[in-house]
Amino acid sequence: MEIGTIGAGAFAQALAKRALKAGHKVKLSNDRGPDSLREIINQLGPGAMAATKEEAAACEMVLLAVPWDNVPSTLASLPKWKNQILIDGTNPFHGKAGKFTRADVGNLSTSQLIAALAPGARVVKALNTMIVPTLEADPIVNGARRVAFISADDDGAKRQVENLLTGFGYSVIYLGNLRDGGLIQQAGGPLAGRNLLEEGDRHK
Ligand SMILES: NC(=O)c1ccc[n+]([C@@H]2O[C@H](COP(=O)([O-])OP(=O)(O)OC[C@H]3O[C@@H](n4cnc5c(N)ncnc54)[C@H](OP(=O)(O)O)[C@@H]3O)[C@@H](O)[C@H]2O)c1
C-alpha cells in the first residue's frame, strides 16, 4: 500500500520507518515542499518518496502528523477528500517540544474536530499514544505485542487501519467511535502516553 504523510517531522518519519519495514511505500510531505525532504528520503531508503501535500493526501491512507496549532490551516490547504482514510495521529498541544500546553478542543474529541475539517475523509484515530521512541522500538518484546489503540466511526476504515497496524506487529484494540474512543486515547484521556504490551498471540 502507499501511505501518504502530511507532515514529515519526527512522528511521520517514525511511522514511515515502520511502514517501510512492513513492505509499504510512503510518500512524505511537509510545509516547505519536496526539495526540503531529500536528506530524509535518502535516510529512509527504498520505498520512501518526497511528495507535495496534494500527492500525499491522494494516497489511499494518509497520516496527519502536523503540530496541533497547524491542523486547521493544513487541512484547509488540501484538495477535497475523496474517501481516503485519514489517520489522526495528532495530540492537542499548543507550542513546540519542551513548552507544550494542552489545547482546549471544547466539547469534541480531536478526531471529531479533524473529521469536521476534512469532510469526505474517513478519519481513524491511531498511533497518537505512541511517542517516537516507542514507534521506533520493536513491536514485539519477549513475545508480547505492543498495543496500538484505534477509534473510528467508519467500519471499513477501522478494519484497514487495524490490518495495517497488525501487519506492523502490534496488538490492536478498538476503543469505539471517534468521540468515545477518541476521548479515551487522546492527550488528557486515560490511555494517553500508555505503552502497553499484550502477552500471548491472539492473532494466530
Ligand atoms: N513526536 C512524538 O513523539 C509524537 C507522538 C505522537 C503524536 N505526535 C503528534 O504528531 C504531530 C507531529 O509531531 P512531530 O513531533 O512530528 O512534529 P515536528 O517534528 O515538529 O514535525 C511537524 C511537521 O509538520 C509539518 N507541517 C507543519 N505545518 C504544515 C502544513 N501547513 N502543511 C504540511 N506540513 C506541515 C512540518 O513541515 P516543515 O518542516 O516544512 O515546517 C513538519 O514536517 C503532532 O500533532 C504531535 O502531537 C507526536
The ligand as a MOL file (V3000), in Angstrom:
LIG
                    3D

  0  0  0     0  0            999 V3000
M  V30 BEGIN CTAB
M  V30 COUNTS 48 52 0 0 0
M  V30 BEGIN ATOM
M  V30 1 N 6.8210 13.4310 18.4120 0
M  V30 2 C 6.0920 12.4660 19.0060 0
M  V30 3 O 6.6190 11.6480 19.8230 0
M  V30 4 C 4.6190 12.3260 18.6740 0
M  V30 5 C 3.9630 11.1560 19.0830 0
M  V30 6 C 2.6180 11.0020 18.8020 0
M  V30 7 C 1.9320 12.0160 18.1340 0
M  V30 8 N 2.5950 13.1560 17.7620 0 CHG=1
M  V30 9 C 1.8370 14.2130 17.0770 0
M  V30 10 O 2.2600 14.2610 15.7270 0
M  V30 11 C 2.1770 15.6040 15.2520 0
M  V30 12 C 3.5420 15.9860 14.6820 0
M  V30 13 O 4.5010 15.8950 15.7110 0
M  V30 14 P 6.0780 15.8660 15.3680 0
M  V30 15 O 6.7640 15.5900 16.6510 0
M  V30 16 O 6.3480 15.0240 14.1840 0 CHG=-1
M  V30 17 O 6.3190 17.4100 14.9780 0
M  V30 18 P 7.5650 18.0320 14.1560 0
M  V30 19 O 8.7500 17.1410 14.2560 0
M  V30 20 O 7.6530 19.4460 14.6090 0
M  V30 21 O 7.0670 17.9900 12.6190 0
M  V30 22 C 5.9830 18.7510 12.1880 0
M  V30 23 C 5.8260 18.5670 10.6850 0
M  V30 24 O 4.6110 19.2030 10.3000 0
M  V30 25 C 4.8770 19.8860 9.0910 0
M  V30 26 N 3.8800 20.9330 8.8760 0
M  V30 27 C 3.6020 21.9920 9.6600 0
M  V30 28 N 2.6270 22.7360 9.0800 0
M  V30 29 C 2.3170 22.1210 7.9140 0
M  V30 30 C 1.4290 22.4150 6.8590 0
M  V30 31 N 0.6300 23.5020 6.9010 0
M  V30 32 N 1.3860 21.5680 5.8110 0
M  V30 33 C 2.1900 20.4690 5.7610 0
M  V30 34 N 3.0550 20.1520 6.7200 0
M  V30 35 C 3.1270 20.9680 7.7890 0
M  V30 36 C 6.2640 20.4210 9.2490 0
M  V30 37 O 6.7670 20.8000 7.9820 0
M  V30 38 P 8.0260 21.8150 7.8480 0
M  V30 39 O 9.1980 21.0950 8.4660 0
M  V30 40 O 8.1510 22.0420 6.3950 0
M  V30 41 O 7.6420 23.0340 8.6500 0
M  V30 42 C 6.9550 19.1920 9.8530 0
M  V30 43 O 7.3350 18.2950 8.8320 0
M  V30 44 C 1.7520 16.4720 16.4410 0
M  V30 45 O 0.3550 16.6810 16.3890 0
M  V30 46 C 2.1010 15.5970 17.6490 0
M  V30 47 O 1.2750 15.8580 18.7690 0
M  V30 48 C 3.9300 13.3150 18.0110 0
M  V30 END ATOM
M  V30 BEGIN BOND
M  V30 1 1 1 2
M  V30 2 2 2 3
M  V30 3 1 2 4
M  V30 4 1 4 5
M  V30 5 2 4 48
M  V30 6 2 5 6
M  V30 7 1 6 7
M  V30 8 2 7 8
M  V30 9 1 8 9
M  V30 10 1 8 48
M  V30 11 1 9 10
M  V30 12 1 9 46
M  V30 13 1 10 11
M  V30 14 1 11 12
M  V30 15 1 11 44
M  V30 16 1 12 13
M  V30 17 1 13 14
M  V30 18 2 14 15
M  V30 19 1 14 16
M  V30 20 1 14 17
M  V30 21 1 17 18
M  V30 22 2 18 19
M  V30 23 1 18 20
M  V30 24 1 18 21
M  V30 25 1 21 22
M  V30 26 1 22 23
M  V30 27 1 23 24
M  V30 28 1 23 42
M  V30 29 1 24 25
M  V30 30 1 25 26
M  V30 31 1 25 36
M  V30 32 1 26 27
M  V30 33 1 26 35
M  V30 34 2 27 28
M  V30 35 1 28 29
M  V30 36 1 29 30
M  V30 37 2 29 35
M  V30 38 1 30 31
M  V30 39 2 30 32
M  V30 40 1 32 33
M  V30 41 2 33 34
M  V30 42 1 34 35
M  V30 43 1 36 37
M  V30 44 1 36 42
M  V30 45 1 37 38
M  V30 46 2 38 39
M  V30 47 1 38 40
M  V30 48 1 38 41
M  V30 49 1 42 43
M  V30 50 1 44 45
M  V30 51 1 44 46
M  V30 52 1 46 47
M  V30 END BOND
M  V30 END CTAB
M  END
